[in-house]
């Protein structure tokens, strides 16, 4: 935020001031020495010698302490010299002389922003644009400070004014695209980015941003192309390389995804996440034999690491090697019979083969080995939960809560299982236990609000709870999804659409959010959009029969 304001001020400092002071007409001013000092300062600025220019302005000011042009110029050059406190001082002195001077309000706003005083800065900059709505610099500063304040409406207003003033302002079009994407208006963001790219194709970050928008829209070939363009300029951007690989997978080009994953693993050999991605893609794109070899390479890099072993049994079981996964887990318990983590690995292997009772036996062994640890108990409860054995899950979570009463996620998991049993009152009670301890816990507020919305009860209270959560975490995609779902239950479809379109972006395509948004589109008779959302939900969770039924009903 600060750098763009400072750069704008530096540009201003290099140019002559607007004719708003008596100093601008030497014929009207009786002191030629003040004029000479003032003009000399301008010449020094044009040569890039701002420090000497500042000195000349100070000398001129001694001859006329109330000349707004001099006061403004000192404020401007001080900003360019990274002296925001001095810039603020002289902007205020200029406003004492003329409170309607828009440029002085702008200088004051920029100085306050550079001092970290965002609220007062916005007030000053709003005043500047109200007094003079023709200056791009004023709106650019207003947009930058509004961005820092997370006031997206004001960011959009400022940048829309910028493109009105100059239709070829590529940066303003880019900023408008950012607001559209963050508020879930993806198709609009795509169009705005196209305009920004046409005007400034070399703008840093434009291809990466476009790639992410195309990914959110499910336009995977376009996303692949944009990631490639970004990486041509920034080949060491590891995050973008990982996202590019995912886009390659989503576009169906698994062979190239695997090739790129191997290259990335070669460049980042000690990054576990990247190495694990390489293994998964080896199984997916090159077959089981190559996958096993990649897994062996991974295990050799981190020998005797229980986390790697957990990954190994998982990936083997998920790729048709269930017996090998079980064997590997059992071997680990024989090597480490008193290590609770080894029994957790073995339990994971058993659970992936559907042997829930055997998995439970191994988890109970882990609990015995570490009776004061939450991890094994939570794993046992989740095993029952995933198997939909809710009475056992509830019993295990209750026991865990008895031992760890202040661990919030235990109460949330217990509430989830109680809700799955249809026991809304006790589920509500479990969440309210957290709120008794922590009245402003955003997760608990959202959990309870969503619980009401999902059951279509106490909907006004649901909205209030979720809004309180969002006041604490305004960009939490899960909370925004909850609010959209509550609006949907209330029949406030346009508000639901707005929130859920934003939530889809912030949650990076969570299948539940896609389903919720599909329901909204369906009720708005936007059947093609609804179909697209249900398809995207199923792409992320292809076993969801409820969503499949909704999709089939549209055909």
N, C-alpha and C positions, 0 to 999 in steps of 0.2 A: 504494500500500500504506500509506504513512505517514498520509495524510489521514484514512482511515477509522478508524484506531486513535486518532488525536488527537481526532477528533470524539466517539468513544465515551467517551474520558476526560473531555472537556469536559462531556458530559452527566452523567457520574458526579460531577464536581466541583461541579455545581450542586445536588446532592441530599445529604441527610444520610447519614452512613455507616451501614453495618450494625452492629448491636449486638454488637461483639466485644471491646470494651475496657472497662476499669473506669471510664473517663471517662463512659460513657453512663448511669451512674446517679449523680446528684449526691449522693444520700443515702449511697452507699457510699464516696464519695471525700472525704477530709478537707480538700481544698484548694479552697474555693469560687472562689478567684480563677482557678485553672486552668480550672474548669468555665465560668466567665464568659467567659474569653478564647476558649475553644473554641466556645461557643455564639455568641459575637459573630462569630467567623470564619464560621460557617455562615450567619448572617444576611447578612453581607457578600457571600458567594458567591451567595446567592439573589437579591441585588440586582444581581449581575453585576460586583461590584468584587473581582475575584480577587486583585489585588496587595495590597490592604489586608487581605483575608482571610488571605493567606499570612503577613503580618506578625503577625496575631493568633495564628495557629497556632504560629509560632516562639516567641511569648511564652509560650503555654501549655506548649510543649515544655520551656522552661527550668525550669518547675515540676515536670515529670514527664518526664524524658528517655527513659523506657522505655514510654511509653503508645503502644500500637500504633495506636490510633485516630488520634492526632495525627500520628504518623509516616506513616500511610497517607494522611491528608488532605493533608499537605504534598506527598507524592509525587503525589497526584492533581491538586492545583491547579497544581503545577509543570508537569505535563504539559500542562494546559490553557493555561498561559502559554508553551508552546513552549520549555520548559527540560528536555529529556530527561535530561541528565546529572544535574541535581539530583533529578529524579523517580526516577532509578535509585538514587541515593545513599540516599534515604529509604525506598524500597521495600526495599532490602537491610538497612537498619537495623531496619525492622519485622520482617523475617524472622529477624534475629538474636535478637529477643525471642520470636517465635513462628513456628517454621519450618513449622507446619501451617496458616498463614493463607492461604487460597486467593486472597483479594483482593490480598494483597501479592505473591504470585507473578504474578498477572495484571499488576499495575502494573509489576513488574520486567520481565516479558516484553514489554510494550508499549514501555517505555522503551528496552530493548535493540533492539527492532525499529526504533524511530525513530532510533537511533544507527547503524543499518546492521549490527547484529550478529545476523544472521538465525538462525544455528544455536543460539546460547545463548538467543535469544528463543523459539524453538520448544520448547526444553527447559523453560523456565520456564512457558510457556503450557500445555504438556502436564501439568505438575505442577498448575497451577491447576484444570484441568478434572478431573483425577483426584481432587482434594480436594473439589471441589464441581461436580457435573455438572448443576446446575440453572440456571446463570447464562448467559443468552444472550450477554452482553458478552464472556465468556471465549471462547466458541466463535467469535464473530465475529472477535475478534482472532486466534485460532488459524488460522481460515480465511484471513484476510488475509495473515498471515505465510507460511503454507504456499503460498499463491498466488505470493508473491514468490520462494519457494524452488523453485517449479515442482514441488511435491509434490502431484500431482493426487489421489492416494488420500487424503491428509490433508485437502485442500480439500473433497473429497466427504464425508468422515467428519464434518467440522465442520459443514457446511451441512445434512447429513441430521439431525444432532442439533438444529440450529436449527429445522428444520421440525417435528421431533418435539416440541420445546418450545412452538412456536407455529406451527400449521398455516397461519396467514395471514401469515407472514413472506415477502412477495413478493421481497425482495432475496435471501434464501436460495434460493428456488426458481430465481431467475435465475442465481445462481452454480452451482447444480447443473446447469442447462441448459448452462452454459459448459463444465463438466467433461465432460458427456456428448458435446457436439459435438467437443471436442478429442480425445476418445478414440474417435471414430468411431461413437458410438451416436446416429445422427441421428434416428431415429424417436423415441427417448426424449427427445432434446433438444427436438424439436418439441412433444411433450406437456408437458414441463416449462416451456417458454416460454409455452405457452398458459395454464398455471396462474399463472405469474408475471405475465403480462399481465392476466389477470382481476383479480388482486389489486392491481396497480399499473400501470395502462395508461399513465401519464404518465412512467414510469421512463425517463430518458434512455438511448438506445441500444437499447431493446428491439425496436423495429421494424426497425432495421438488422440486429441480430443474427438476428432471425427471418427476415428476407429472405435472409440468407446461408445459413442452415440450409435454407430452402426451395429455394434455388438448388442447394445440394449434393444435395438429394433429387431434383432435377429437377422440382420443382413450380413451374414458371415463372409461371403466372398468380398464384399466391399470393405468389411472390417480388416480382412487379411491384407488387402491392397494398401489400405491406409497405414496399418502397422508397418508394412514393408517400407513405405515411403518415409515414415518416421525413423525407422532404424537405419535407413540409408544415411541419415544425418547424425543419428545418435546411436551408433552400434553398441555402445557399452551400457545402454539402458536395460538393465537386467529385468526390471519389472515389466517393461514393454515386451521384451523377448518372451517372457512367460505368458503374457496375455496373447501375444501373437500365436504361440503354440496352441493355446486353448482355442483361438479362433480357427486355426487350421483343422483342429479336431472337429469342431462344430461344423465346419464347411465340408467335412468328409474326406479331407486330405490327410489321412492318418500317417501315411508313409512319410510325407514331408514333415509332419509334426514330430514324428519319432527322430528323423534326421536332425532337426533343429534342437530337439531335447538332448540328443547325444552331444551336439556341439556345445550347448549351454552347460551340460554336465562336465564336459572337458574343461571349460573355462572356469567353472565354479565347483571344483571337485569336493570341497568340504561343506557345501550347502546341502543339507539333508533333504530339504523339500524338493530341490531340483533333482537330486539323485533319485528320490522316490518317484517323481514324475517320470523320469527316464525309464524306470522299471515298469511302471504301469503302462506306458506307451509301447514298451518292448513287447509285453504280452498282447496288447491290443492290436499293434500294427505289424509285428514281425513274427508272431506266433509264440507258442508256449516254450519251445526250446530256447529261443532267444531271450524270452522273459526270464527263464530260470538262470541263464548265464548273467543277465544284467543284475538279477537278485543276488547271485553269488558275488559279483563284483562289489555290490553295496555292502553285503555282510562282511566281506574282507576288509573294507575300509573302516568299519566300526565293529570289530569282532566282540562277541559276548555282550552286546548292547541290547538290553531288554526291549527298548523302544523299537529298535530295528527288527528284533524278533517278532514283536507284535505286528509290525507292518508286514513281515514276511509271511506269517501264517494267514493274515488277512488276504493278501494278494494271491497267495497260492490257492486258498479256498475259493476265492471269487473267480479263478481262472481254471477251474476243473481239476485242481490238484488237492482235493479235500483230504484224502488219506495222507498225503505227504504233509499237509498243514498240521493234521492231528499228530502225526509221528514226530514232527519237529517240536511241537509244543510239549509232548510227553517226554521227549529226550531232554528238553530244558529242565523239566521238574526233577528228572533223575540226576542231572548235573548240579542243580541248585535246590535240593529238597526243602531247605529252610528259608528260601527266598520267596516272599509273597508275590513279587512281580512275576516270577517264573510261573506260578500257578495262575496268575491273571492271563498270561500268554496262552497257557494250555486251555483255560476256560474259553478264551476267544476262539481258538481253533475248534473246540467242541461245539460252541454255539453256532458257528458258521456252517456246520454240517447238520444243524437242526437237533443236535443232542442236548437239549436244554437241561435235562436232569444231570447228565454228566458234567456239563458246564457249571451247574449250580454246586455240585459236589466240590469241584476245584476252587470255586470262589469261596465256599464255606471254609475250605482249608486255608485260603489266604486270609480270611477274617480271623481264624484261630491263630495264625502266625502273627498277625498285627491287629490285636483286638482294639487298640486305641487309635487306629487309623481309619479315616472316613473312606478312603479310596476303595478298598475291597467291598465294603458294605454298599457303597453307591453302585459299584459294578454289579453286585448281586441284585439289587433292587431294579436296576435298568434291564438286566437279563429277563427278569419276570415281566417287567413293563413291556419290553419289546415282544415277548411271547404272548402278550395280552392276558397274562395270569395276574390280573389286577389285585385280587385279595392278598396274594403273597407279596406283590410289589408294595401294596399299602402297608402291610405288616412290617416289611423290611425298612421302608422309609420312616415309619413311625419309630421303630427302634433306633434308627440313625438319628432322628430328630431328638429323641430322648438323650442320646449321648452328646449330640452337637446342636444344642437348642438355638444357638446364635448364628448358625450357618444358613444363610437365606435360601440358597438354591435347594437345600433339602426340603424346605417348606414349599417351594414352588413345584418341585417334582412330586411331592406328596399331593399337592392340590391337583396337579395334572392327572394323577392316577385316580383320585377321588372323583374328579370330573368325568373321567372315562367310565367310571362305574355308575354315573348318573347321580352322584351324591353332591349336588351343587352347594347345599348349606355347609357341609364340612370342608369342601374345597375353598369356599369363600372364607371360612374361619381360618384355614391354614394361611391364606394370604394376609388376612387382617392381623394375624399374629406378628407378621413382619412389620406391618404398618404401625402397630402399637409401639414397637421398638424404634422404628425409623419412619416417622410420618411423611417424610419427603423422599422416600426411596422411589426413584422413578420406575424401576422395574416392577415393583409391587403395585404401584399405581396403575401402570399399563396392564399388568397381568389381570388385576381385578376388573378394570374397565373392559378389557377384551372378553373376559369371562362372561360379563353381563351381556355384551353385544352378541357373543356367539350363542347365548341362550335366549336372546331377544327379550331380555327383561331389564328393567331399571335403566332404560336407554339414555335418558337425560343425565343420570348420574354417571353412566358409562362415559359419555362425552366429557363431562367435567373432570373425571379421574384421568382420562387420557390426555386432556389438554394440560393438566397439571404436570404430568410426566413430560410432555413436550416442552413446557416452559423450562424444564431443567435440562432437556436434551433435544433441542429443536430440530436436529438433523438425523434423528434416529429413525431409520427406515421402518423398523418393526413397529414403532409407536405410531408412525404416520399411517401404516397399514391398518392398525387398530382403529384409528380415528375414521379412516375411510370406511371401514366395515361398520362402525357404529352409525355413521351417516347413512349408509346403505340400509341398515335395519330400520332407520327412522324414515326412509323413503326420500331422503334428501340426495337425490341421485347425482346432480351436477356437482355438489360439494364432495360426494363420495368419489366421483370420477377424478376431480382435481387432486385429491389427496392420494388416491391409489396410483394414478399415473406418476406422481412424484415418488411414491414408495417403490414402484417397480425399478426405478433408476437407482435409488439409494440402497436397495437390498440386492442389487445386481441380479435381478431376475429370480427371486425366490418363488418356487412353484405355488405356494399358497397365495402370494400376492397376485400372481398371474390369474389364479382361479377367482379371487375376489374381484379383480378388475374385469374379468370375463363376465361375471354375474352382473356387474353394473352395466356393461355394454349391452348385454342381452336384454336387460330391463329397459334400456334406452332404445331398443330396437336397432342397435348397431351390430347386426348379426355377423358381418364379416370380421369386425374388430373382436367380437366375443370369440369367434371361432379361432382367430389367431392367438388370443390369450390362452385359451384352453389347450391349444396345440403346444404352446411354449411351456405351459405347466406340465404337460405330459412328457415333454422332452427332458425335463429335469427330474420327473418322478413318474416313470411309465407304468407303475403298478397301482396308480390311484384310480380305482374303479369309479369313484364318484365323479371325478372330472371326465373320465372317458364317457360316462353316461350323459353328462351335460353336452359334450361335444357331439355325440351321436344324435342327440335330440335336435341339434341344429341342422343336421344334414338332410 
